[in-house]
């Protein structure tokens, strides 16, 4: 139910803990997995990142909304978060690029906000006990009633959210400048910045739905295939692994990020698992094992790839190329014999640091230099 008056509210998680605040934005109930992100800026990019679908996002930065919103920061056509939790929602907008206030934006897009919550306490709880099902509800709703409904809702494991955020129809992003070729993007929740960076390298990008089959991909005669980021459990995305493997068997270079990295791992026999509370934010250190360099990366994922020494478990041909320096999890893979590579983080950032933008150039180099002979 939509609520029009100002109300007290609370965030409730499935273990029974709750935190109070004021309802803002759409002033309605919301449910989703509670997660936190450490980005200091870029709240509009966070809101519109399809990888946050099905989640209530807690911002660890204390003030959100002070520089307003503008269309240039949107990473999708609408916000995808289920709900938003902040310490202080700024009512003052001072950004020179602003085309409106964050609060008006949230109302317009029907996003529920819990304002004035103890975001530090919530973050510490999620770090200790893990991401879990949660709800934002008005204080008039008894906690026992809300908890009963919450426990009846699905968890993130086994949930296919990529299909819900993917484009329904194919569309194109034109190359910047003279066109060098075509890249097909398999859209599992792609961000606009990724498409812009590929187009900036001189490639027209054809974005296809997550349901696209091999024939649909091959008829575009792509020089390469980009497997996008996205939400949910990689094990639950229908036929994705089979399609990606078939693309590689056809000799086409493949580059994946985030969910795309997990799907590529599964395409070659790898295994994935759910992290306790995931990696989300713009300050995660990752070591590039090929160069020794440490990259500060933007991340947004709740699942990871199982490793077996220097390879992905179950996929000996996939070598581990990047490691997370916080917890040692796999952050990058490269095929030993094929032009296939992927990273678990977001090299396009939006928001976040630009340390990893070189990966888009590596994709171009792979398309220019590939000599892999297709199977069959």
ABEGO torsion letter per residue (X at the ends): XBBABBBBBBBBBAAGBBBBBBBBEAGBBBBEBBBBBABABGAAAAAABAAABGBBBBBABABBGAAEBBAAABABABBABABBBBABBBABBABAABAEBAAAAAAAAGBBBBBGBBAAAAAAAAAAAEBBBBBBBBAABBAAAAAAAAAABBBABGBBAAAAABBABBBBBBBBEBBAEBBBBBBAGBBAAAAAAAAAAGBBBBBBBAABBAAAAAAAGBABBBBBBEBEBAAABBGAAAAAAAAAAAGBBBBBBEAAAAAAAAAAGBBBBBBAAEBBEAABBBBBAAAGBBBBBBBBBABBBBBBEABBBGBAABBBABBBAAAGBBABBBBAABBBBBBABBAAEOBEBAAAAAAAAAAAAAAAABABBBBX
